[in-house]
Amino acid sequence: MVKNKIIYTGAFRFPIGDAAAARVLNNAKILRELGYDVVFISFGGEAREEDKQSDGQYYYQGFPYILSNDIDIPESNIIKRIIRFLFSGRKALSIINNNLKNVHSIIAYQPSSYFTKKLLALCKNHSIQLITDLTEWYSPNEFPGGAFAPPAWLNEWNMRVTQKRVKSKILISSFLNHFYHDSNNAVLPPLTDSKEDKWNIYKEVMTKFDGVRIIYAGTPGKKDALEKMLDAVIHCLNNGLKLQFVVLGVKKEDISHYKNSKEVTNFSSNIILCGRVPQTEVPSYYHVSDFSLLMRERNRKNMAGFPTKFAESNMAGCPVIINDTSDIRSFVENGVNGFLIPNFSLTEIIRTLGKVVQLPPETIARMKTNTKEKALKNFDFRAYIEEMKKIIQKNDFRN
């Protein structure tokens, strides 16, 4: 019997609900190129009516998917929320157990310690390879109670102990690759499919701006220093620079607690808060922008991860102004396909913005062309087929 099915499961929102869904989708396209049939069992997301086929199954871009509804369940009780987080995946496990025929591997995206241990036992019993796809190392302050509460301890135990039991991994950064040096790893940054329409057919989403347009797209949360970015932009505008800052995913009320929120309002023609836009239109916003801006603190969380926004901006041909975290340094050539800010200081951000505003239009156009060309080599899934072979063809069922 040929075992050529792979189950990809975890706390993502398939098919288009979050950045994690985009990651697993493009990783699965590599696996399809290698001859495997991938089935998604997604903890969250929404089943779209247009994806439903005559057999009653849902397919997105040729991949069948099942929603387990392990996440996104409204719950006000904090204790129950913590328990659900720590033990998420119970419904997915039931679905997996009913779909084990011809399964070669199970790939678990950012699994908890509980989910990993359950999969280790299941895979051992059925001679299935277990692979974990790790993209985050959450900070203790992201959990209720902070560093001194059980959720943070369990997260550290998961990353430092449980995940080391898994022999094969897909990792998003060299930081994680170094930490898990004893396992068999494939290092894959956030990937895209350059042949998708959204990277080639762009919509007219904004009118032309007589100056330099810079964009930030996403939900900043605690990772992205949007308030500092706004401080830098406001400083430049106060000094008369012809600059427009377009912010996707953020509304006026989202930044009402920022110290600079009133100044943002005063520059409403130059600082445009667009709120949420359809995910399929984000590349069009990148395309009509001269640069994107992304600032993150240099801490463990941001060194272990890798910004999806960076890869997407590059694929849309929009050079990125960014500081040095994760593996960014390996992908940015200053003045060619972006600008690498040497540190996280407001002074350096302002200095770099001042420099790009002075660039001739032909230089910016050349940088945008360079960015797209390099993105095809750096962030298209087809460039990572050999890297994926490192783990998927090992038939490593030891677990």
C-alpha positions as CSV (number, residue, x, y, z in Angstrom):
1,M,0.0,0.0,0.0
2,V,1.4,3.4,-1.0
3,K,1.2,5.9,1.8
4,N,1.1,9.2,0.0
5,K,-1.4,11.3,2.1
6,I,-0.3,14.0,4.4
7,I,-2.5,15.6,7.1
8,Y,-1.7,19.2,7.8
9,T,-3.4,20.3,11.1
10,G,-3.1,23.0,13.7
11,A,-4.4,26.4,15.0
12,F,-4.7,28.1,11.7
13,R,-7.9,29.5,10.0
14,F,-8.1,27.8,6.7
15,P,-8.6,28.7,3.9
16,I,-7.9,32.5,4.1
17,G,-8.4,33.5,7.7
18,D,-4.9,34.4,8.8
19,A,-1.2,34.5,7.9
20,A,-0.9,30.9,9.3
21,A,-3.4,29.7,6.7
22,A,-1.3,31.3,3.9
23,R,1.9,29.6,5.3
24,V,0.5,26.1,5.5
25,L,-1.2,26.5,2.0
26,N,2.1,27.3,0.3
27,N,4.0,24.6,2.2
28,A,1.3,22.1,1.0
29,K,1.9,23.2,-2.6
30,I,5.5,22.0,-2.2
31,L,4.3,18.7,-0.9
32,R,1.9,18.4,-3.8
33,E,4.8,19.0,-6.2
34,L,6.6,16.1,-4.5
35,G,3.7,13.8,-5.2
36,Y,1.7,13.9,-1.9
37,D,-2.0,14.4,-1.3
38,V,-2.5,17.0,1.4
39,V,-5.6,17.2,3.5
40,F,-6.1,20.2,5.9
41,I,-7.7,19.7,9.3
42,S,-7.9,23.3,10.5
43,F,-8.7,24.3,14.1
44,G,-10.5,27.5,12.9
45,G,-11.7,29.3,9.8
46,E,-14.9,29.3,7.8
47,A,-16.1,26.8,5.2
48,R,-16.8,28.8,2.1
49,E,-19.9,27.9,0.1
50,E,-17.9,28.3,-3.2
51,D,-15.4,25.7,-2.0
52,K,-18.1,23.0,-1.6
53,Q,-18.0,20.2,-4.2
54,S,-20.6,17.6,-5.3
55,D,-19.1,15.0,-2.8
56,G,-19.9,17.4,0.1
57,Q,-16.3,18.0,0.7
58,Y,-14.7,21.5,0.8
59,Y,-11.7,22.2,-1.5
60,Y,-9.5,25.3,-1.7
61,Q,-7.0,25.5,-4.6
62,G,-7.4,21.7,-5.0
63,F,-6.8,20.9,-1.3
64,P,-9.6,19.3,0.7
65,Y,-10.1,20.8,4.1
66,I,-12.1,20.0,7.3
67,L,-12.7,22.5,10.1
68,S,-12.5,21.1,13.6
69,N,-13.7,24.3,15.4
70,D,-11.1,23.9,18.2
71,I,-10.6,27.7,18.3
72,D,-12.5,30.9,18.0
73,I,-15.2,29.7,20.4
74,P,-16.6,32.7,22.5
75,E,-15.7,32.3,26.1
76,S,-15.7,35.0,28.8
77,N,-14.4,32.8,31.6
78,I,-10.6,33.2,31.7
79,I,-10.0,29.8,33.3
80,K,-11.9,28.1,30.5
81,R,-10.1,30.1,27.9
82,I,-6.7,29.0,29.3
83,I,-7.8,25.4,29.5
84,R,-9.1,25.5,25.9
85,F,-5.8,27.0,24.7
86,L,-3.7,24.4,26.5
87,F,-5.7,21.5,25.3
88,S,-6.8,22.7,21.9
89,G,-6.9,20.0,19.3
90,R,-9.1,17.5,20.9
91,K,-11.7,17.7,18.2
92,A,-9.1,17.6,15.5
93,L,-7.6,14.4,17.0
94,S,-11.0,12.7,16.6
95,I,-11.1,13.7,12.9
96,I,-7.5,12.6,12.4
97,N,-8.3,9.2,13.9
98,N,-11.0,8.7,11.3
99,N,-8.7,9.7,8.4
100,L,-5.6,7.6,8.8
101,K,-5.9,5.5,5.6
102,N,-2.7,5.9,3.5
103,V,-1.3,8.6,5.7
104,H,2.5,9.0,5.3
105,S,2.9,12.0,7.6
106,I,1.1,14.4,9.9
107,I,2.3,18.0,10.0
108,A,1.2,19.9,13.1
109,Y,1.4,23.7,12.9
110,Q,2.6,25.3,16.2
111,P,1.2,22.5,18.3
112,S,0.8,22.7,22.1
113,S,2.5,20.2,24.3
114,Y,-0.8,18.3,24.8
115,F,-1.5,18.0,21.1
116,T,2.1,17.1,20.3
117,K,2.2,14.3,22.8
118,K,-1.1,12.9,21.5
119,L,0.2,12.9,18.0
120,L,3.5,11.3,19.0
121,A,1.6,8.4,20.4
122,L,-0.8,8.1,17.5
123,C,2.0,8.3,14.9
124,K,4.1,5.7,16.7
125,N,1.1,3.3,16.8
126,H,0.4,3.7,13.1
127,S,4.0,4.1,11.7
128,I,3.3,7.6,10.6
129,Q,5.9,10.3,10.4
130,L,5.2,13.3,12.7
131,I,6.5,16.8,11.6
132,T,5.9,20.0,13.5
133,D,5.8,23.4,11.7
134,L,7.1,26.0,14.2
135,T,6.8,29.7,13.5
136,E,6.6,31.3,16.9
137,W,8.1,31.3,20.4
138,Y,5.5,33.2,22.4
139,S,6.7,35.7,25.1
140,P,5.7,35.0,28.7
141,N,3.8,38.4,28.8
142,E,1.5,37.2,26.1
143,F,-0.2,34.8,28.5
144,P,-2.7,35.6,31.3
145,G,-0.7,36.2,34.4
146,G,2.6,36.8,32.6
147,A,5.8,35.0,33.3
148,F,4.7,33.8,36.7
149,A,1.6,31.9,35.7
150,P,1.2,28.3,34.5
151,P,0.4,29.0,30.8
152,A,3.7,30.7,30.3
153,W,5.6,27.8,32.1
154,L,3.8,25.3,29.9
155,N,4.6,27.2,26.8
156,E,8.3,27.2,27.8
157,W,8.1,23.4,28.5
158,N,6.5,22.8,25.2
159,M,9.2,24.6,23.2
160,R,12.2,23.5,25.3
161,V,11.2,19.9,26.0
162,T,8.2,18.5,24.2
163,Q,9.1,19.8,20.7
164,K,12.6,18.3,21.0
165,R,10.9,14.9,21.0
166,V,9.8,15.4,17.4
167,K,12.5,14.2,15.1
168,S,11.5,16.2,12.0
169,K,10.5,19.9,11.8
170,I,9.6,22.7,9.4
171,L,11.1,25.9,10.9
172,I,10.6,29.5,10.0
173,S,13.9,30.9,11.0
174,S,17.6,30.1,11.6
175,F,17.1,31.0,15.3
176,L,14.8,28.0,15.7
177,N,17.0,25.9,13.4
178,H,19.9,26.5,15.7
179,F,17.8,25.8,18.9
180,Y,16.6,22.5,17.4
181,H,19.9,21.5,15.9
182,D,19.5,17.8,16.9
183,S,16.4,17.3,14.7
184,N,16.0,16.9,11.0
185,N,14.9,20.3,9.8
186,A,13.7,22.2,6.7
187,V,13.9,26.0,7.1
188,L,11.1,27.7,5.2
189,P,10.4,31.4,5.5
190,P,6.8,32.6,4.8
191,L,6.2,31.5,1.2
192,T,3.9,32.7,-1.6
193,D,2.7,31.4,-5.0
194,S,3.9,33.9,-7.5
195,K,1.5,32.5,-10.1
196,E,-1.6,33.5,-8.1
197,D,-3.6,36.3,-9.7
198,K,-3.2,38.6,-6.6
199,W,0.6,38.9,-7.3
200,N,0.1,39.6,-11.0
201,I,-3.3,41.3,-11.5
202,Y,-3.5,44.5,-9.4
203,K,-6.6,46.6,-8.7
204,E,-6.7,50.4,-8.7
205,V,-7.1,50.7,-4.9
206,M,-5.6,54.3,-4.5
207,T,-5.1,57.4,-6.6
208,K,-1.6,58.5,-7.3
209,F,0.3,60.5,-4.7
210,D,2.7,63.3,-5.6
211,G,5.5,62.2,-3.3
212,V,6.7,58.9,-1.6
213,R,4.0,56.6,-0.4
214,I,4.9,54.2,2.4
215,I,2.6,51.4,3.6
216,Y,2.1,49.2,6.7
217,A,-0.3,46.3,6.4
218,G,-1.4,44.1,9.3
219,T,-2.6,44.0,12.9
220,P,0.2,45.4,14.9
221,G,-0.5,43.8,18.3
222,K,2.6,43.7,20.4
223,K,4.9,42.7,17.6
224,D,5.0,45.7,15.4
225,A,5.9,49.1,16.7
226,L,3.2,51.1,14.9
227,E,3.2,53.9,17.4
228,K,7.0,54.5,16.8
229,M,6.5,54.3,13.0
230,L,3.8,57.0,13.3
231,D,6.1,59.1,15.4
232,A,8.7,58.9,12.7
233,V,6.2,59.8,9.9
234,I,4.8,62.7,11.9
235,H,8.3,64.1,12.5
236,C,8.9,63.9,8.7
237,L,5.6,65.6,7.9
238,N,6.3,68.4,10.4
239,N,9.5,69.0,8.5
240,G,7.7,69.4,5.2
241,L,8.6,66.1,3.6
242,K,6.2,64.9,0.8
243,L,5.3,61.6,2.4
244,Q,2.1,59.6,2.7
245,F,1.7,56.7,5.2
246,V,-1.0,54.2,4.4
247,V,-2.0,51.9,7.2
248,L,-4.1,48.8,6.5
249,G,-5.9,46.8,9.2
250,V,-6.1,49.7,11.6
251,K,-8.9,52.2,12.2
252,K,-8.8,55.5,14.1
253,E,-10.3,54.0,17.2
254,D,-7.6,51.3,17.3
255,I,-4.9,53.9,18.0
256,S,-6.9,56.1,20.3
257,H,-4.6,55.2,23.2
258,Y,-1.5,56.2,21.3
259,K,0.2,59.4,22.6
260,N,0.4,60.6,19.0
261,S,-3.3,59.8,18.0
262,K,-4.3,63.5,17.9
263,E,-1.3,64.4,15.6
264,V,-2.3,61.4,13.3
265,T,-5.8,63.0,13.0
266,N,-4.2,66.4,12.1
267,F,-2.4,64.8,9.2
268,S,-5.4,62.9,7.8
269,S,-4.4,63.6,4.2
270,N,-1.0,62.1,4.7
271,I,-1.7,59.4,7.3
272,I,-4.5,57.2,6.0
273,L,-6.0,54.6,8.3
274,C,-7.8,52.2,6.0
275,G,-9.1,49.7,8.5
276,R,-9.6,46.1,7.3
277,V,-9.4,45.4,3.6
278,P,-10.0,42.1,1.8
279,Q,-6.9,40.0,2.0
280,T,-6.9,39.5,-1.8
281,E,-6.5,43.3,-2.2
282,V,-3.5,43.7,0.1
283,P,-1.0,43.0,-2.7
284,S,-2.6,45.8,-4.8
285,Y,-1.9,48.3,-1.9
286,Y,1.7,47.1,-1.8
287,H,1.9,47.5,-5.6
288,V,0.9,51.2,-5.6
289,S,3.2,52.0,-2.7
290,D,6.9,52.9,-3.0
291,F,8.0,51.2,0.2
292,S,6.6,49.3,3.1
293,L,7.7,50.0,6.7
294,L,8.0,47.4,9.4
295,M,9.6,47.8,12.8
296,R,10.0,45.1,15.5
297,E,11.9,44.9,18.7
298,R,14.9,42.6,18.6
299,N,13.7,40.1,21.2
300,R,13.4,36.3,21.3
301,K,9.9,36.3,19.9
302,N,10.8,38.3,16.8
303,M,14.1,36.5,16.3
304,A,12.3,33.1,16.4
305,G,9.6,34.3,14.0
306,F,9.7,35.8,10.5
307,P,7.3,38.6,9.3
308,T,4.8,37.4,6.7
309,K,4.4,41.0,5.8
310,F,8.0,41.2,4.6
311,A,7.6,38.3,2.2
312,E,4.3,39.6,0.9
313,S,5.6,43.1,0.3
314,N,8.6,41.7,-1.6
315,M,6.4,39.5,-3.8
316,A,4.2,42.5,-4.7
317,G,7.4,44.4,-5.7
318,C,7.3,46.8,-2.8
319,P,10.8,47.3,-1.2
320,V,10.8,47.1,2.6
321,I,12.2,49.5,5.2
322,I,12.9,47.3,8.1
323,N,15.1,46.8,11.1
324,D,17.3,43.7,11.7
325,T,15.4,40.8,13.3
326,S,15.1,37.1,12.4
327,D,16.8,36.4,9.1
328,I,15.9,39.7,7.5
329,R,19.6,40.6,6.9
330,S,19.9,37.7,4.5
331,F,17.1,39.0,2.3
332,V,17.8,42.8,2.2
333,E,20.4,44.5,0.1
334,N,20.5,48.1,1.0
335,G,19.4,50.4,-1.7
336,V,18.7,47.5,-4.1
337,N,15.5,45.8,-2.7
338,G,15.0,47.7,0.5
339,F,16.7,49.4,3.4
340,L,17.9,47.7,6.6
341,I,17.7,50.1,9.5
342,P,20.7,49.3,11.8
343,N,18.8,49.6,15.1
344,F,15.3,50.2,16.5
345,S,15.8,53.9,17.4
346,L,13.4,56.6,16.3
347,T,16.3,58.6,15.0
348,E,17.4,55.9,12.6
349,I,13.8,55.5,11.3
350,I,13.5,59.2,10.7
351,R,16.9,59.3,9.0
352,T,16.0,56.5,6.6
353,L,12.6,58.0,5.8
354,G,14.3,61.3,5.0
355,K,16.6,59.4,2.7
356,V,13.9,57.6,0.7
357,V,11.8,60.7,0.2
358,Q,14.8,62.2,-1.6
359,L,15.2,59.3,-4.0
360,P,14.5,60.0,-7.7
361,P,11.4,58.2,-9.2
362,E,13.6,56.2,-11.5
363,T,15.6,54.8,-8.5
364,I,12.4,53.8,-6.7
365,A,11.1,52.1,-9.9
366,R,14.4,50.2,-10.3
367,M,14.2,49.1,-6.6
368,K,10.7,47.9,-7.1
369,T,11.8,45.8,-10.1
370,N,14.7,44.4,-8.1
371,T,12.4,43.5,-5.2
372,K,10.1,41.5,-7.4
373,E,12.9,39.6,-9.1
374,K,14.6,38.7,-5.8
375,A,11.2,37.7,-4.3
376,L,10.8,35.0,-7.0
377,K,14.0,33.4,-5.7
378,N,13.4,34.1,-2.0
379,F,9.7,33.6,-1.3
380,D,8.1,31.5,-4.1
381,F,7.3,28.0,-2.8
382,R,8.9,26.5,-5.9
383,A,12.3,27.6,-4.7
384,Y,12.0,25.4,-1.6
385,I,11.2,22.0,-3.0
386,E,14.7,20.6,-2.4
387,E,14.6,22.0,1.2
388,M,11.4,20.2,1.9
389,K,12.8,16.9,0.6
390,K,15.2,17.0,3.6
391,I,12.4,15.9,5.9
392,I,9.5,14.5,3.9
393,Q,11.3,11.8,2.1
394,K,13.2,10.5,5.1
395,N,10.4,8.1,6.1
396,D,11.4,8.8,9.7
397,F,8.8,7.0,11.8
398,R,10.8,6.9,15.0
399,N,9.0,9.7,16.8
